[in-house]
Amino acid sequence: MLEIRHLRTLTAIAEAGTISRAADRVHLTQSALSHQLKVLESHYGVAMVTRDGQSVKLTEPAQRLVQLAQTVFGEIQAAERDVAKIAAKPGGTLRIALECHTCFEWLMPVMNAFRATWPQVELDLVSGFHPNPLALLTEDKADMVIGTERKLRRNLVFHPLFRFEIMAVLPTDHPLRAKPYLNAIDFAGETLITYPVPEDRIDLIRYVLKPAGIRPERRTTELTIAILQLVASRRGIAALPSWGISKNLRYGYVIARRVGKKGLWNDLYGVTTRKVARQPFIRDFLDIARRECFAKLDGLLPVP
């Protein structure tokens, strides 16, 4: 008999691409997940996956069940949302602080979609750069922080959004334009244009340049568009998430190169306190954010 847990398993396999990662997503052991597949295959008399090394792909029957899962999960979520609205007190506030300021690029459509679903919840943005954004949560100055910092604390919940690549951004005629990717030494002697945040909050410096002993000169500005304008004007180079530079790449204002042969990647989270995480509208906001971003932003991956 087909059960919701089976649909969740097939959806996890479709998204993760391997049995081990799918098992992690649904909080099962690999053997328990494989057992579910065998139950489905025995019930329907067809294979659910094909294997290529460690990677797995869903067969056509399994893909049809994933289509069913999308419909079923949508209906379940809508029903749970309605029940939560009936049971909860009217209204609420969701104050969002952004550690990653290129997030403004995609946050507006997410907030619009959320307002249509939860019109009684008041949305607000906590403005400015904050040296310790997670402290805003414990100080009750924000309800959610969107960013990459993951310092585990007892009272905080880190809700994964997506994994993204950080690209080196160069003027179109930069001498390094012929390289397929940049190494740490390529940044030596360059001016690095960044947001006005501490060095340990800048992934390129923290994970690539500092370990290699490279300390380029820094120039800072608060706006993403200003960073891109300075790069285009040959005032330096930058490192920005791929979604924040896509339009400028298409227009030919700047060029981008990977950082390292495999790229420089990071994970984005929505962070809340445990108390706020229990609010019924929080899960909806996170689900809307993932859906909108995976649909509209290039190059994203699920957080393992």
N, C-alpha and C positions, 0 to 999 in steps of 0.2 A: 504494500500500500504506500502511495506517495505521501510524504509528510513534509511540513515546512522545513524541518532540519535538512532534508535531502535537497530542497531547493537552495537553501543557504550554502550547502556544501558545493553544489554545482556552480553557483555564482562565484564563490570564493576561488574555485579552480579556474574559472574563466578569467578572473581578474588577476590572479597570482601567477598562473602559468606553470607552477610546480606543485606537487603534492605536499611537500614540506611547508612551503609558504602558505598554501591554502589551509593546511591544518592549523597553523598558527593563527590565521584570521578567524577561524571558527572555534578556537580553543579546544582542539581535539589532538590526540596523538595521530601520527601518520597511519598506524595500523587501524585505528578506529575510523578514520576517514576512508581508508581503502575498503574497510568492511562495508561502509555505507554504499560505496560504488558497486560492490559485489551484490548487495541486496537489490539495488536498482537494476543492475544488469540481469539478475535472475528473474526479477519481476516482469521486465519488459522483453527479455530475450534478445537484447541487443547490447553492443558495447557502448559505454558512456564516454570513454576517452581513448585516444591513441597516444602512444608514447614515443618520444625521440630523445633518448638519453634520460636526463632528469626532467626535461620539459614534457608537458602533457597538453593536448588540445582536445576540446570537446568534439564529439561526433555530432552529426546532424540531429539525431534524436535528443541528445543532451542539450544542444543549442536551443531546441524548441522548448525544452523544460525551463531553460534560463529565461526565455521570453515570457513564459508563464510566471516565473518568479518575479520578474519586474512588475507585472500587473498585480500579482498577489501582494507583494510587499508594499506597493503603492497604496492599495486599498487598506491594508493593515495599518500603515502609518497614518492614513487619513482618519481612520476610525479611532485610533489611539489619540490622535490630536484632538478630535472632537470630544472624546471622553475627558481628556485633560482640561480642555477649555471649560467643560461643564463643571468639573470638580474643583478647578483652581479658582483662586480669587481673580476678579477681573483686573486687567491691566498688568503692568510690570515694566521694568526698565532694563535695557541691554546697552551698557556703556562699553564701547570697544576702544582699546588702545592698540596702536600699530607699532610694533618694533621694526617691521620691514615696511618702509614707506613706499616701495614700489607696489605694495598691495593695493594702494588707491586705484591702480590700473584696473583691477577686477572687482573691487569691493562694491562699487555703486550698483551694478546689476544684481549682485547678491542681496544687497539691502532692499532693493526694489521688490525682488521676488519674495523676500521675507515679510515685508510690510503687507503685501497682498494676502499672505497667509495668516499673519498675526497683527492685524491693524491696531489691536489694543495694547501692544507692547511698544513703548517709547524707545526709539533708537537714538543713540548719541555717540559722538566721537570724542575721545579724550585727546586733545591737540597737543602738539609739541614733541620734542625729543626727550626721552627719559633715560637717565643713566642706569636705572634698575627697573625696567618695566614690570617685572613680575611682582615687585613690591606694591604696585598699584592695586593688585588684587587683595593682598592681605591688609592693606590700609583702607579698603573699601572705596577706592577712587576709580575703580574700573571693575566691570563684571567679566570681561574677556580680554585677553591679550593675544593678538595674532602675531606670531614671530617664530624664530628658529631656536631661540634659547631653550634648553631643556635641562634645567637644574632641578633635579627631583627633590620635592619637598613634601612633607607629610600631608599637608592640607590642599595640595594642588593636583588637578587632573589635567593631563596632556592629551588632547583629542587630535589625532593625526588628520591632516588635511591632504597633503600631497608632497611628493619629492620633486625637486626642480634642479635645473642646472644653472650654475653661475658662469657667465661668459665674460671673457676679456673683451672690452670695447675699445676700438682703435679708430683714428682718423682714416679715411679711405686711402690715403697715400702713405701710410706709415711704413717704415722699412720692414716691420715684422709681418706685413700683410701676406707675404708668400709662405709663411709657416702654417702648417695645418693645425698646430696647437702651440701654446706658449708654456715654457717652463719657468721656474722661479728666477733663474738668472736673466731671463728676458726683461724682467721688470727693473733690473738694476739701472740706475741712471735716469729712470722715467719719473714723471710727476704723476702720482696716483690721486685721482679725483674721487672723493668719497663724501658720504654724509658726515655731519659733525658728531660722530660717535666715537667712543674709546676704541683703540686698536683691537682689543680682544672681542669686540662685537663685529669685526669685519672678517668674514670667512677667508678671503684671499690672504690677508695678513696672518691670521691666526693659524691656518692650516698649511699654507704654502710658503709664504715669504719668510715669516719669523723662524720656522725650523731650518730654512736654508741660509739664515743670516743676512737676508736682503732687507734693507730698510729704505725704501724710496721716499722721496719728498712727498708730502701730502698737501692737497688743497681741498677745502671742504665747501659744500653748499647744501642747503636743505632740500632743494627740489630736484627730482629726477630729470626733468626737462633741462634744468640748468647744467646738470652733469653732462648730459648728452650734447648740449650746445658747446660746452667747453671742450669736450673731446673732438667734436666736429671742427672746432676752431684751432685745433692742434695745441691746446694748452695742457694736454696730458692724456692719460688713458684711464680706464675705469674697469670695474668688475661689477656686473649687474645681473639679476635674474633674467633668464631668457625671455619671459613674458613681458618684461619692462622695456625691452628694446626692439620688439618685433616690428612695430610700425616704422621706426627709424631705419631698420635694416631694409625693409621693403622699399622705402623712398631713396635709399642709397646715401643717406646722410653720414652714416658710420658703418664700420664693418665689425664682425665679431669672430673670435677664435676661442676654441676650447682651452681650458686651463689644465694642462697635463693630458696625457694620451687618452685617459679614460674619463676626463672631465672632472670638474669640481662640483659636487652635489651636496645639497642640504635638504632637510625636511622641515616643512612648515606645520605648525600646530596652532590650534585654538586652545588657550589655557584658561581654566576657570578654577575657582575653589570648589571643593566637594559640595558645598551647600548650593552654589549657583548651578552646578552640573545637574542637580535634581530638578531644576525648573523645566517644565515640559517643553518650552519653546527653544531651549538650548540645542537639543538634538536636531530639531528642524532646521535651525540656522546652520549647523554644521553640515547636515545633509544637503541643504541648498547650496552651500559654498562649494562642496565637493562636486556636485552635479554641474553647476554653472562653470566651474573652473576647468574640469575635465572636458567639457563640451566646447569651450571657447579659447582655452590657452594651449599653445603647442608645447610638446615635449615633456609633459608631466608624467610621473609614475606614481603608483600607490606607495605609501610608506610601508616598508616591510614589517 
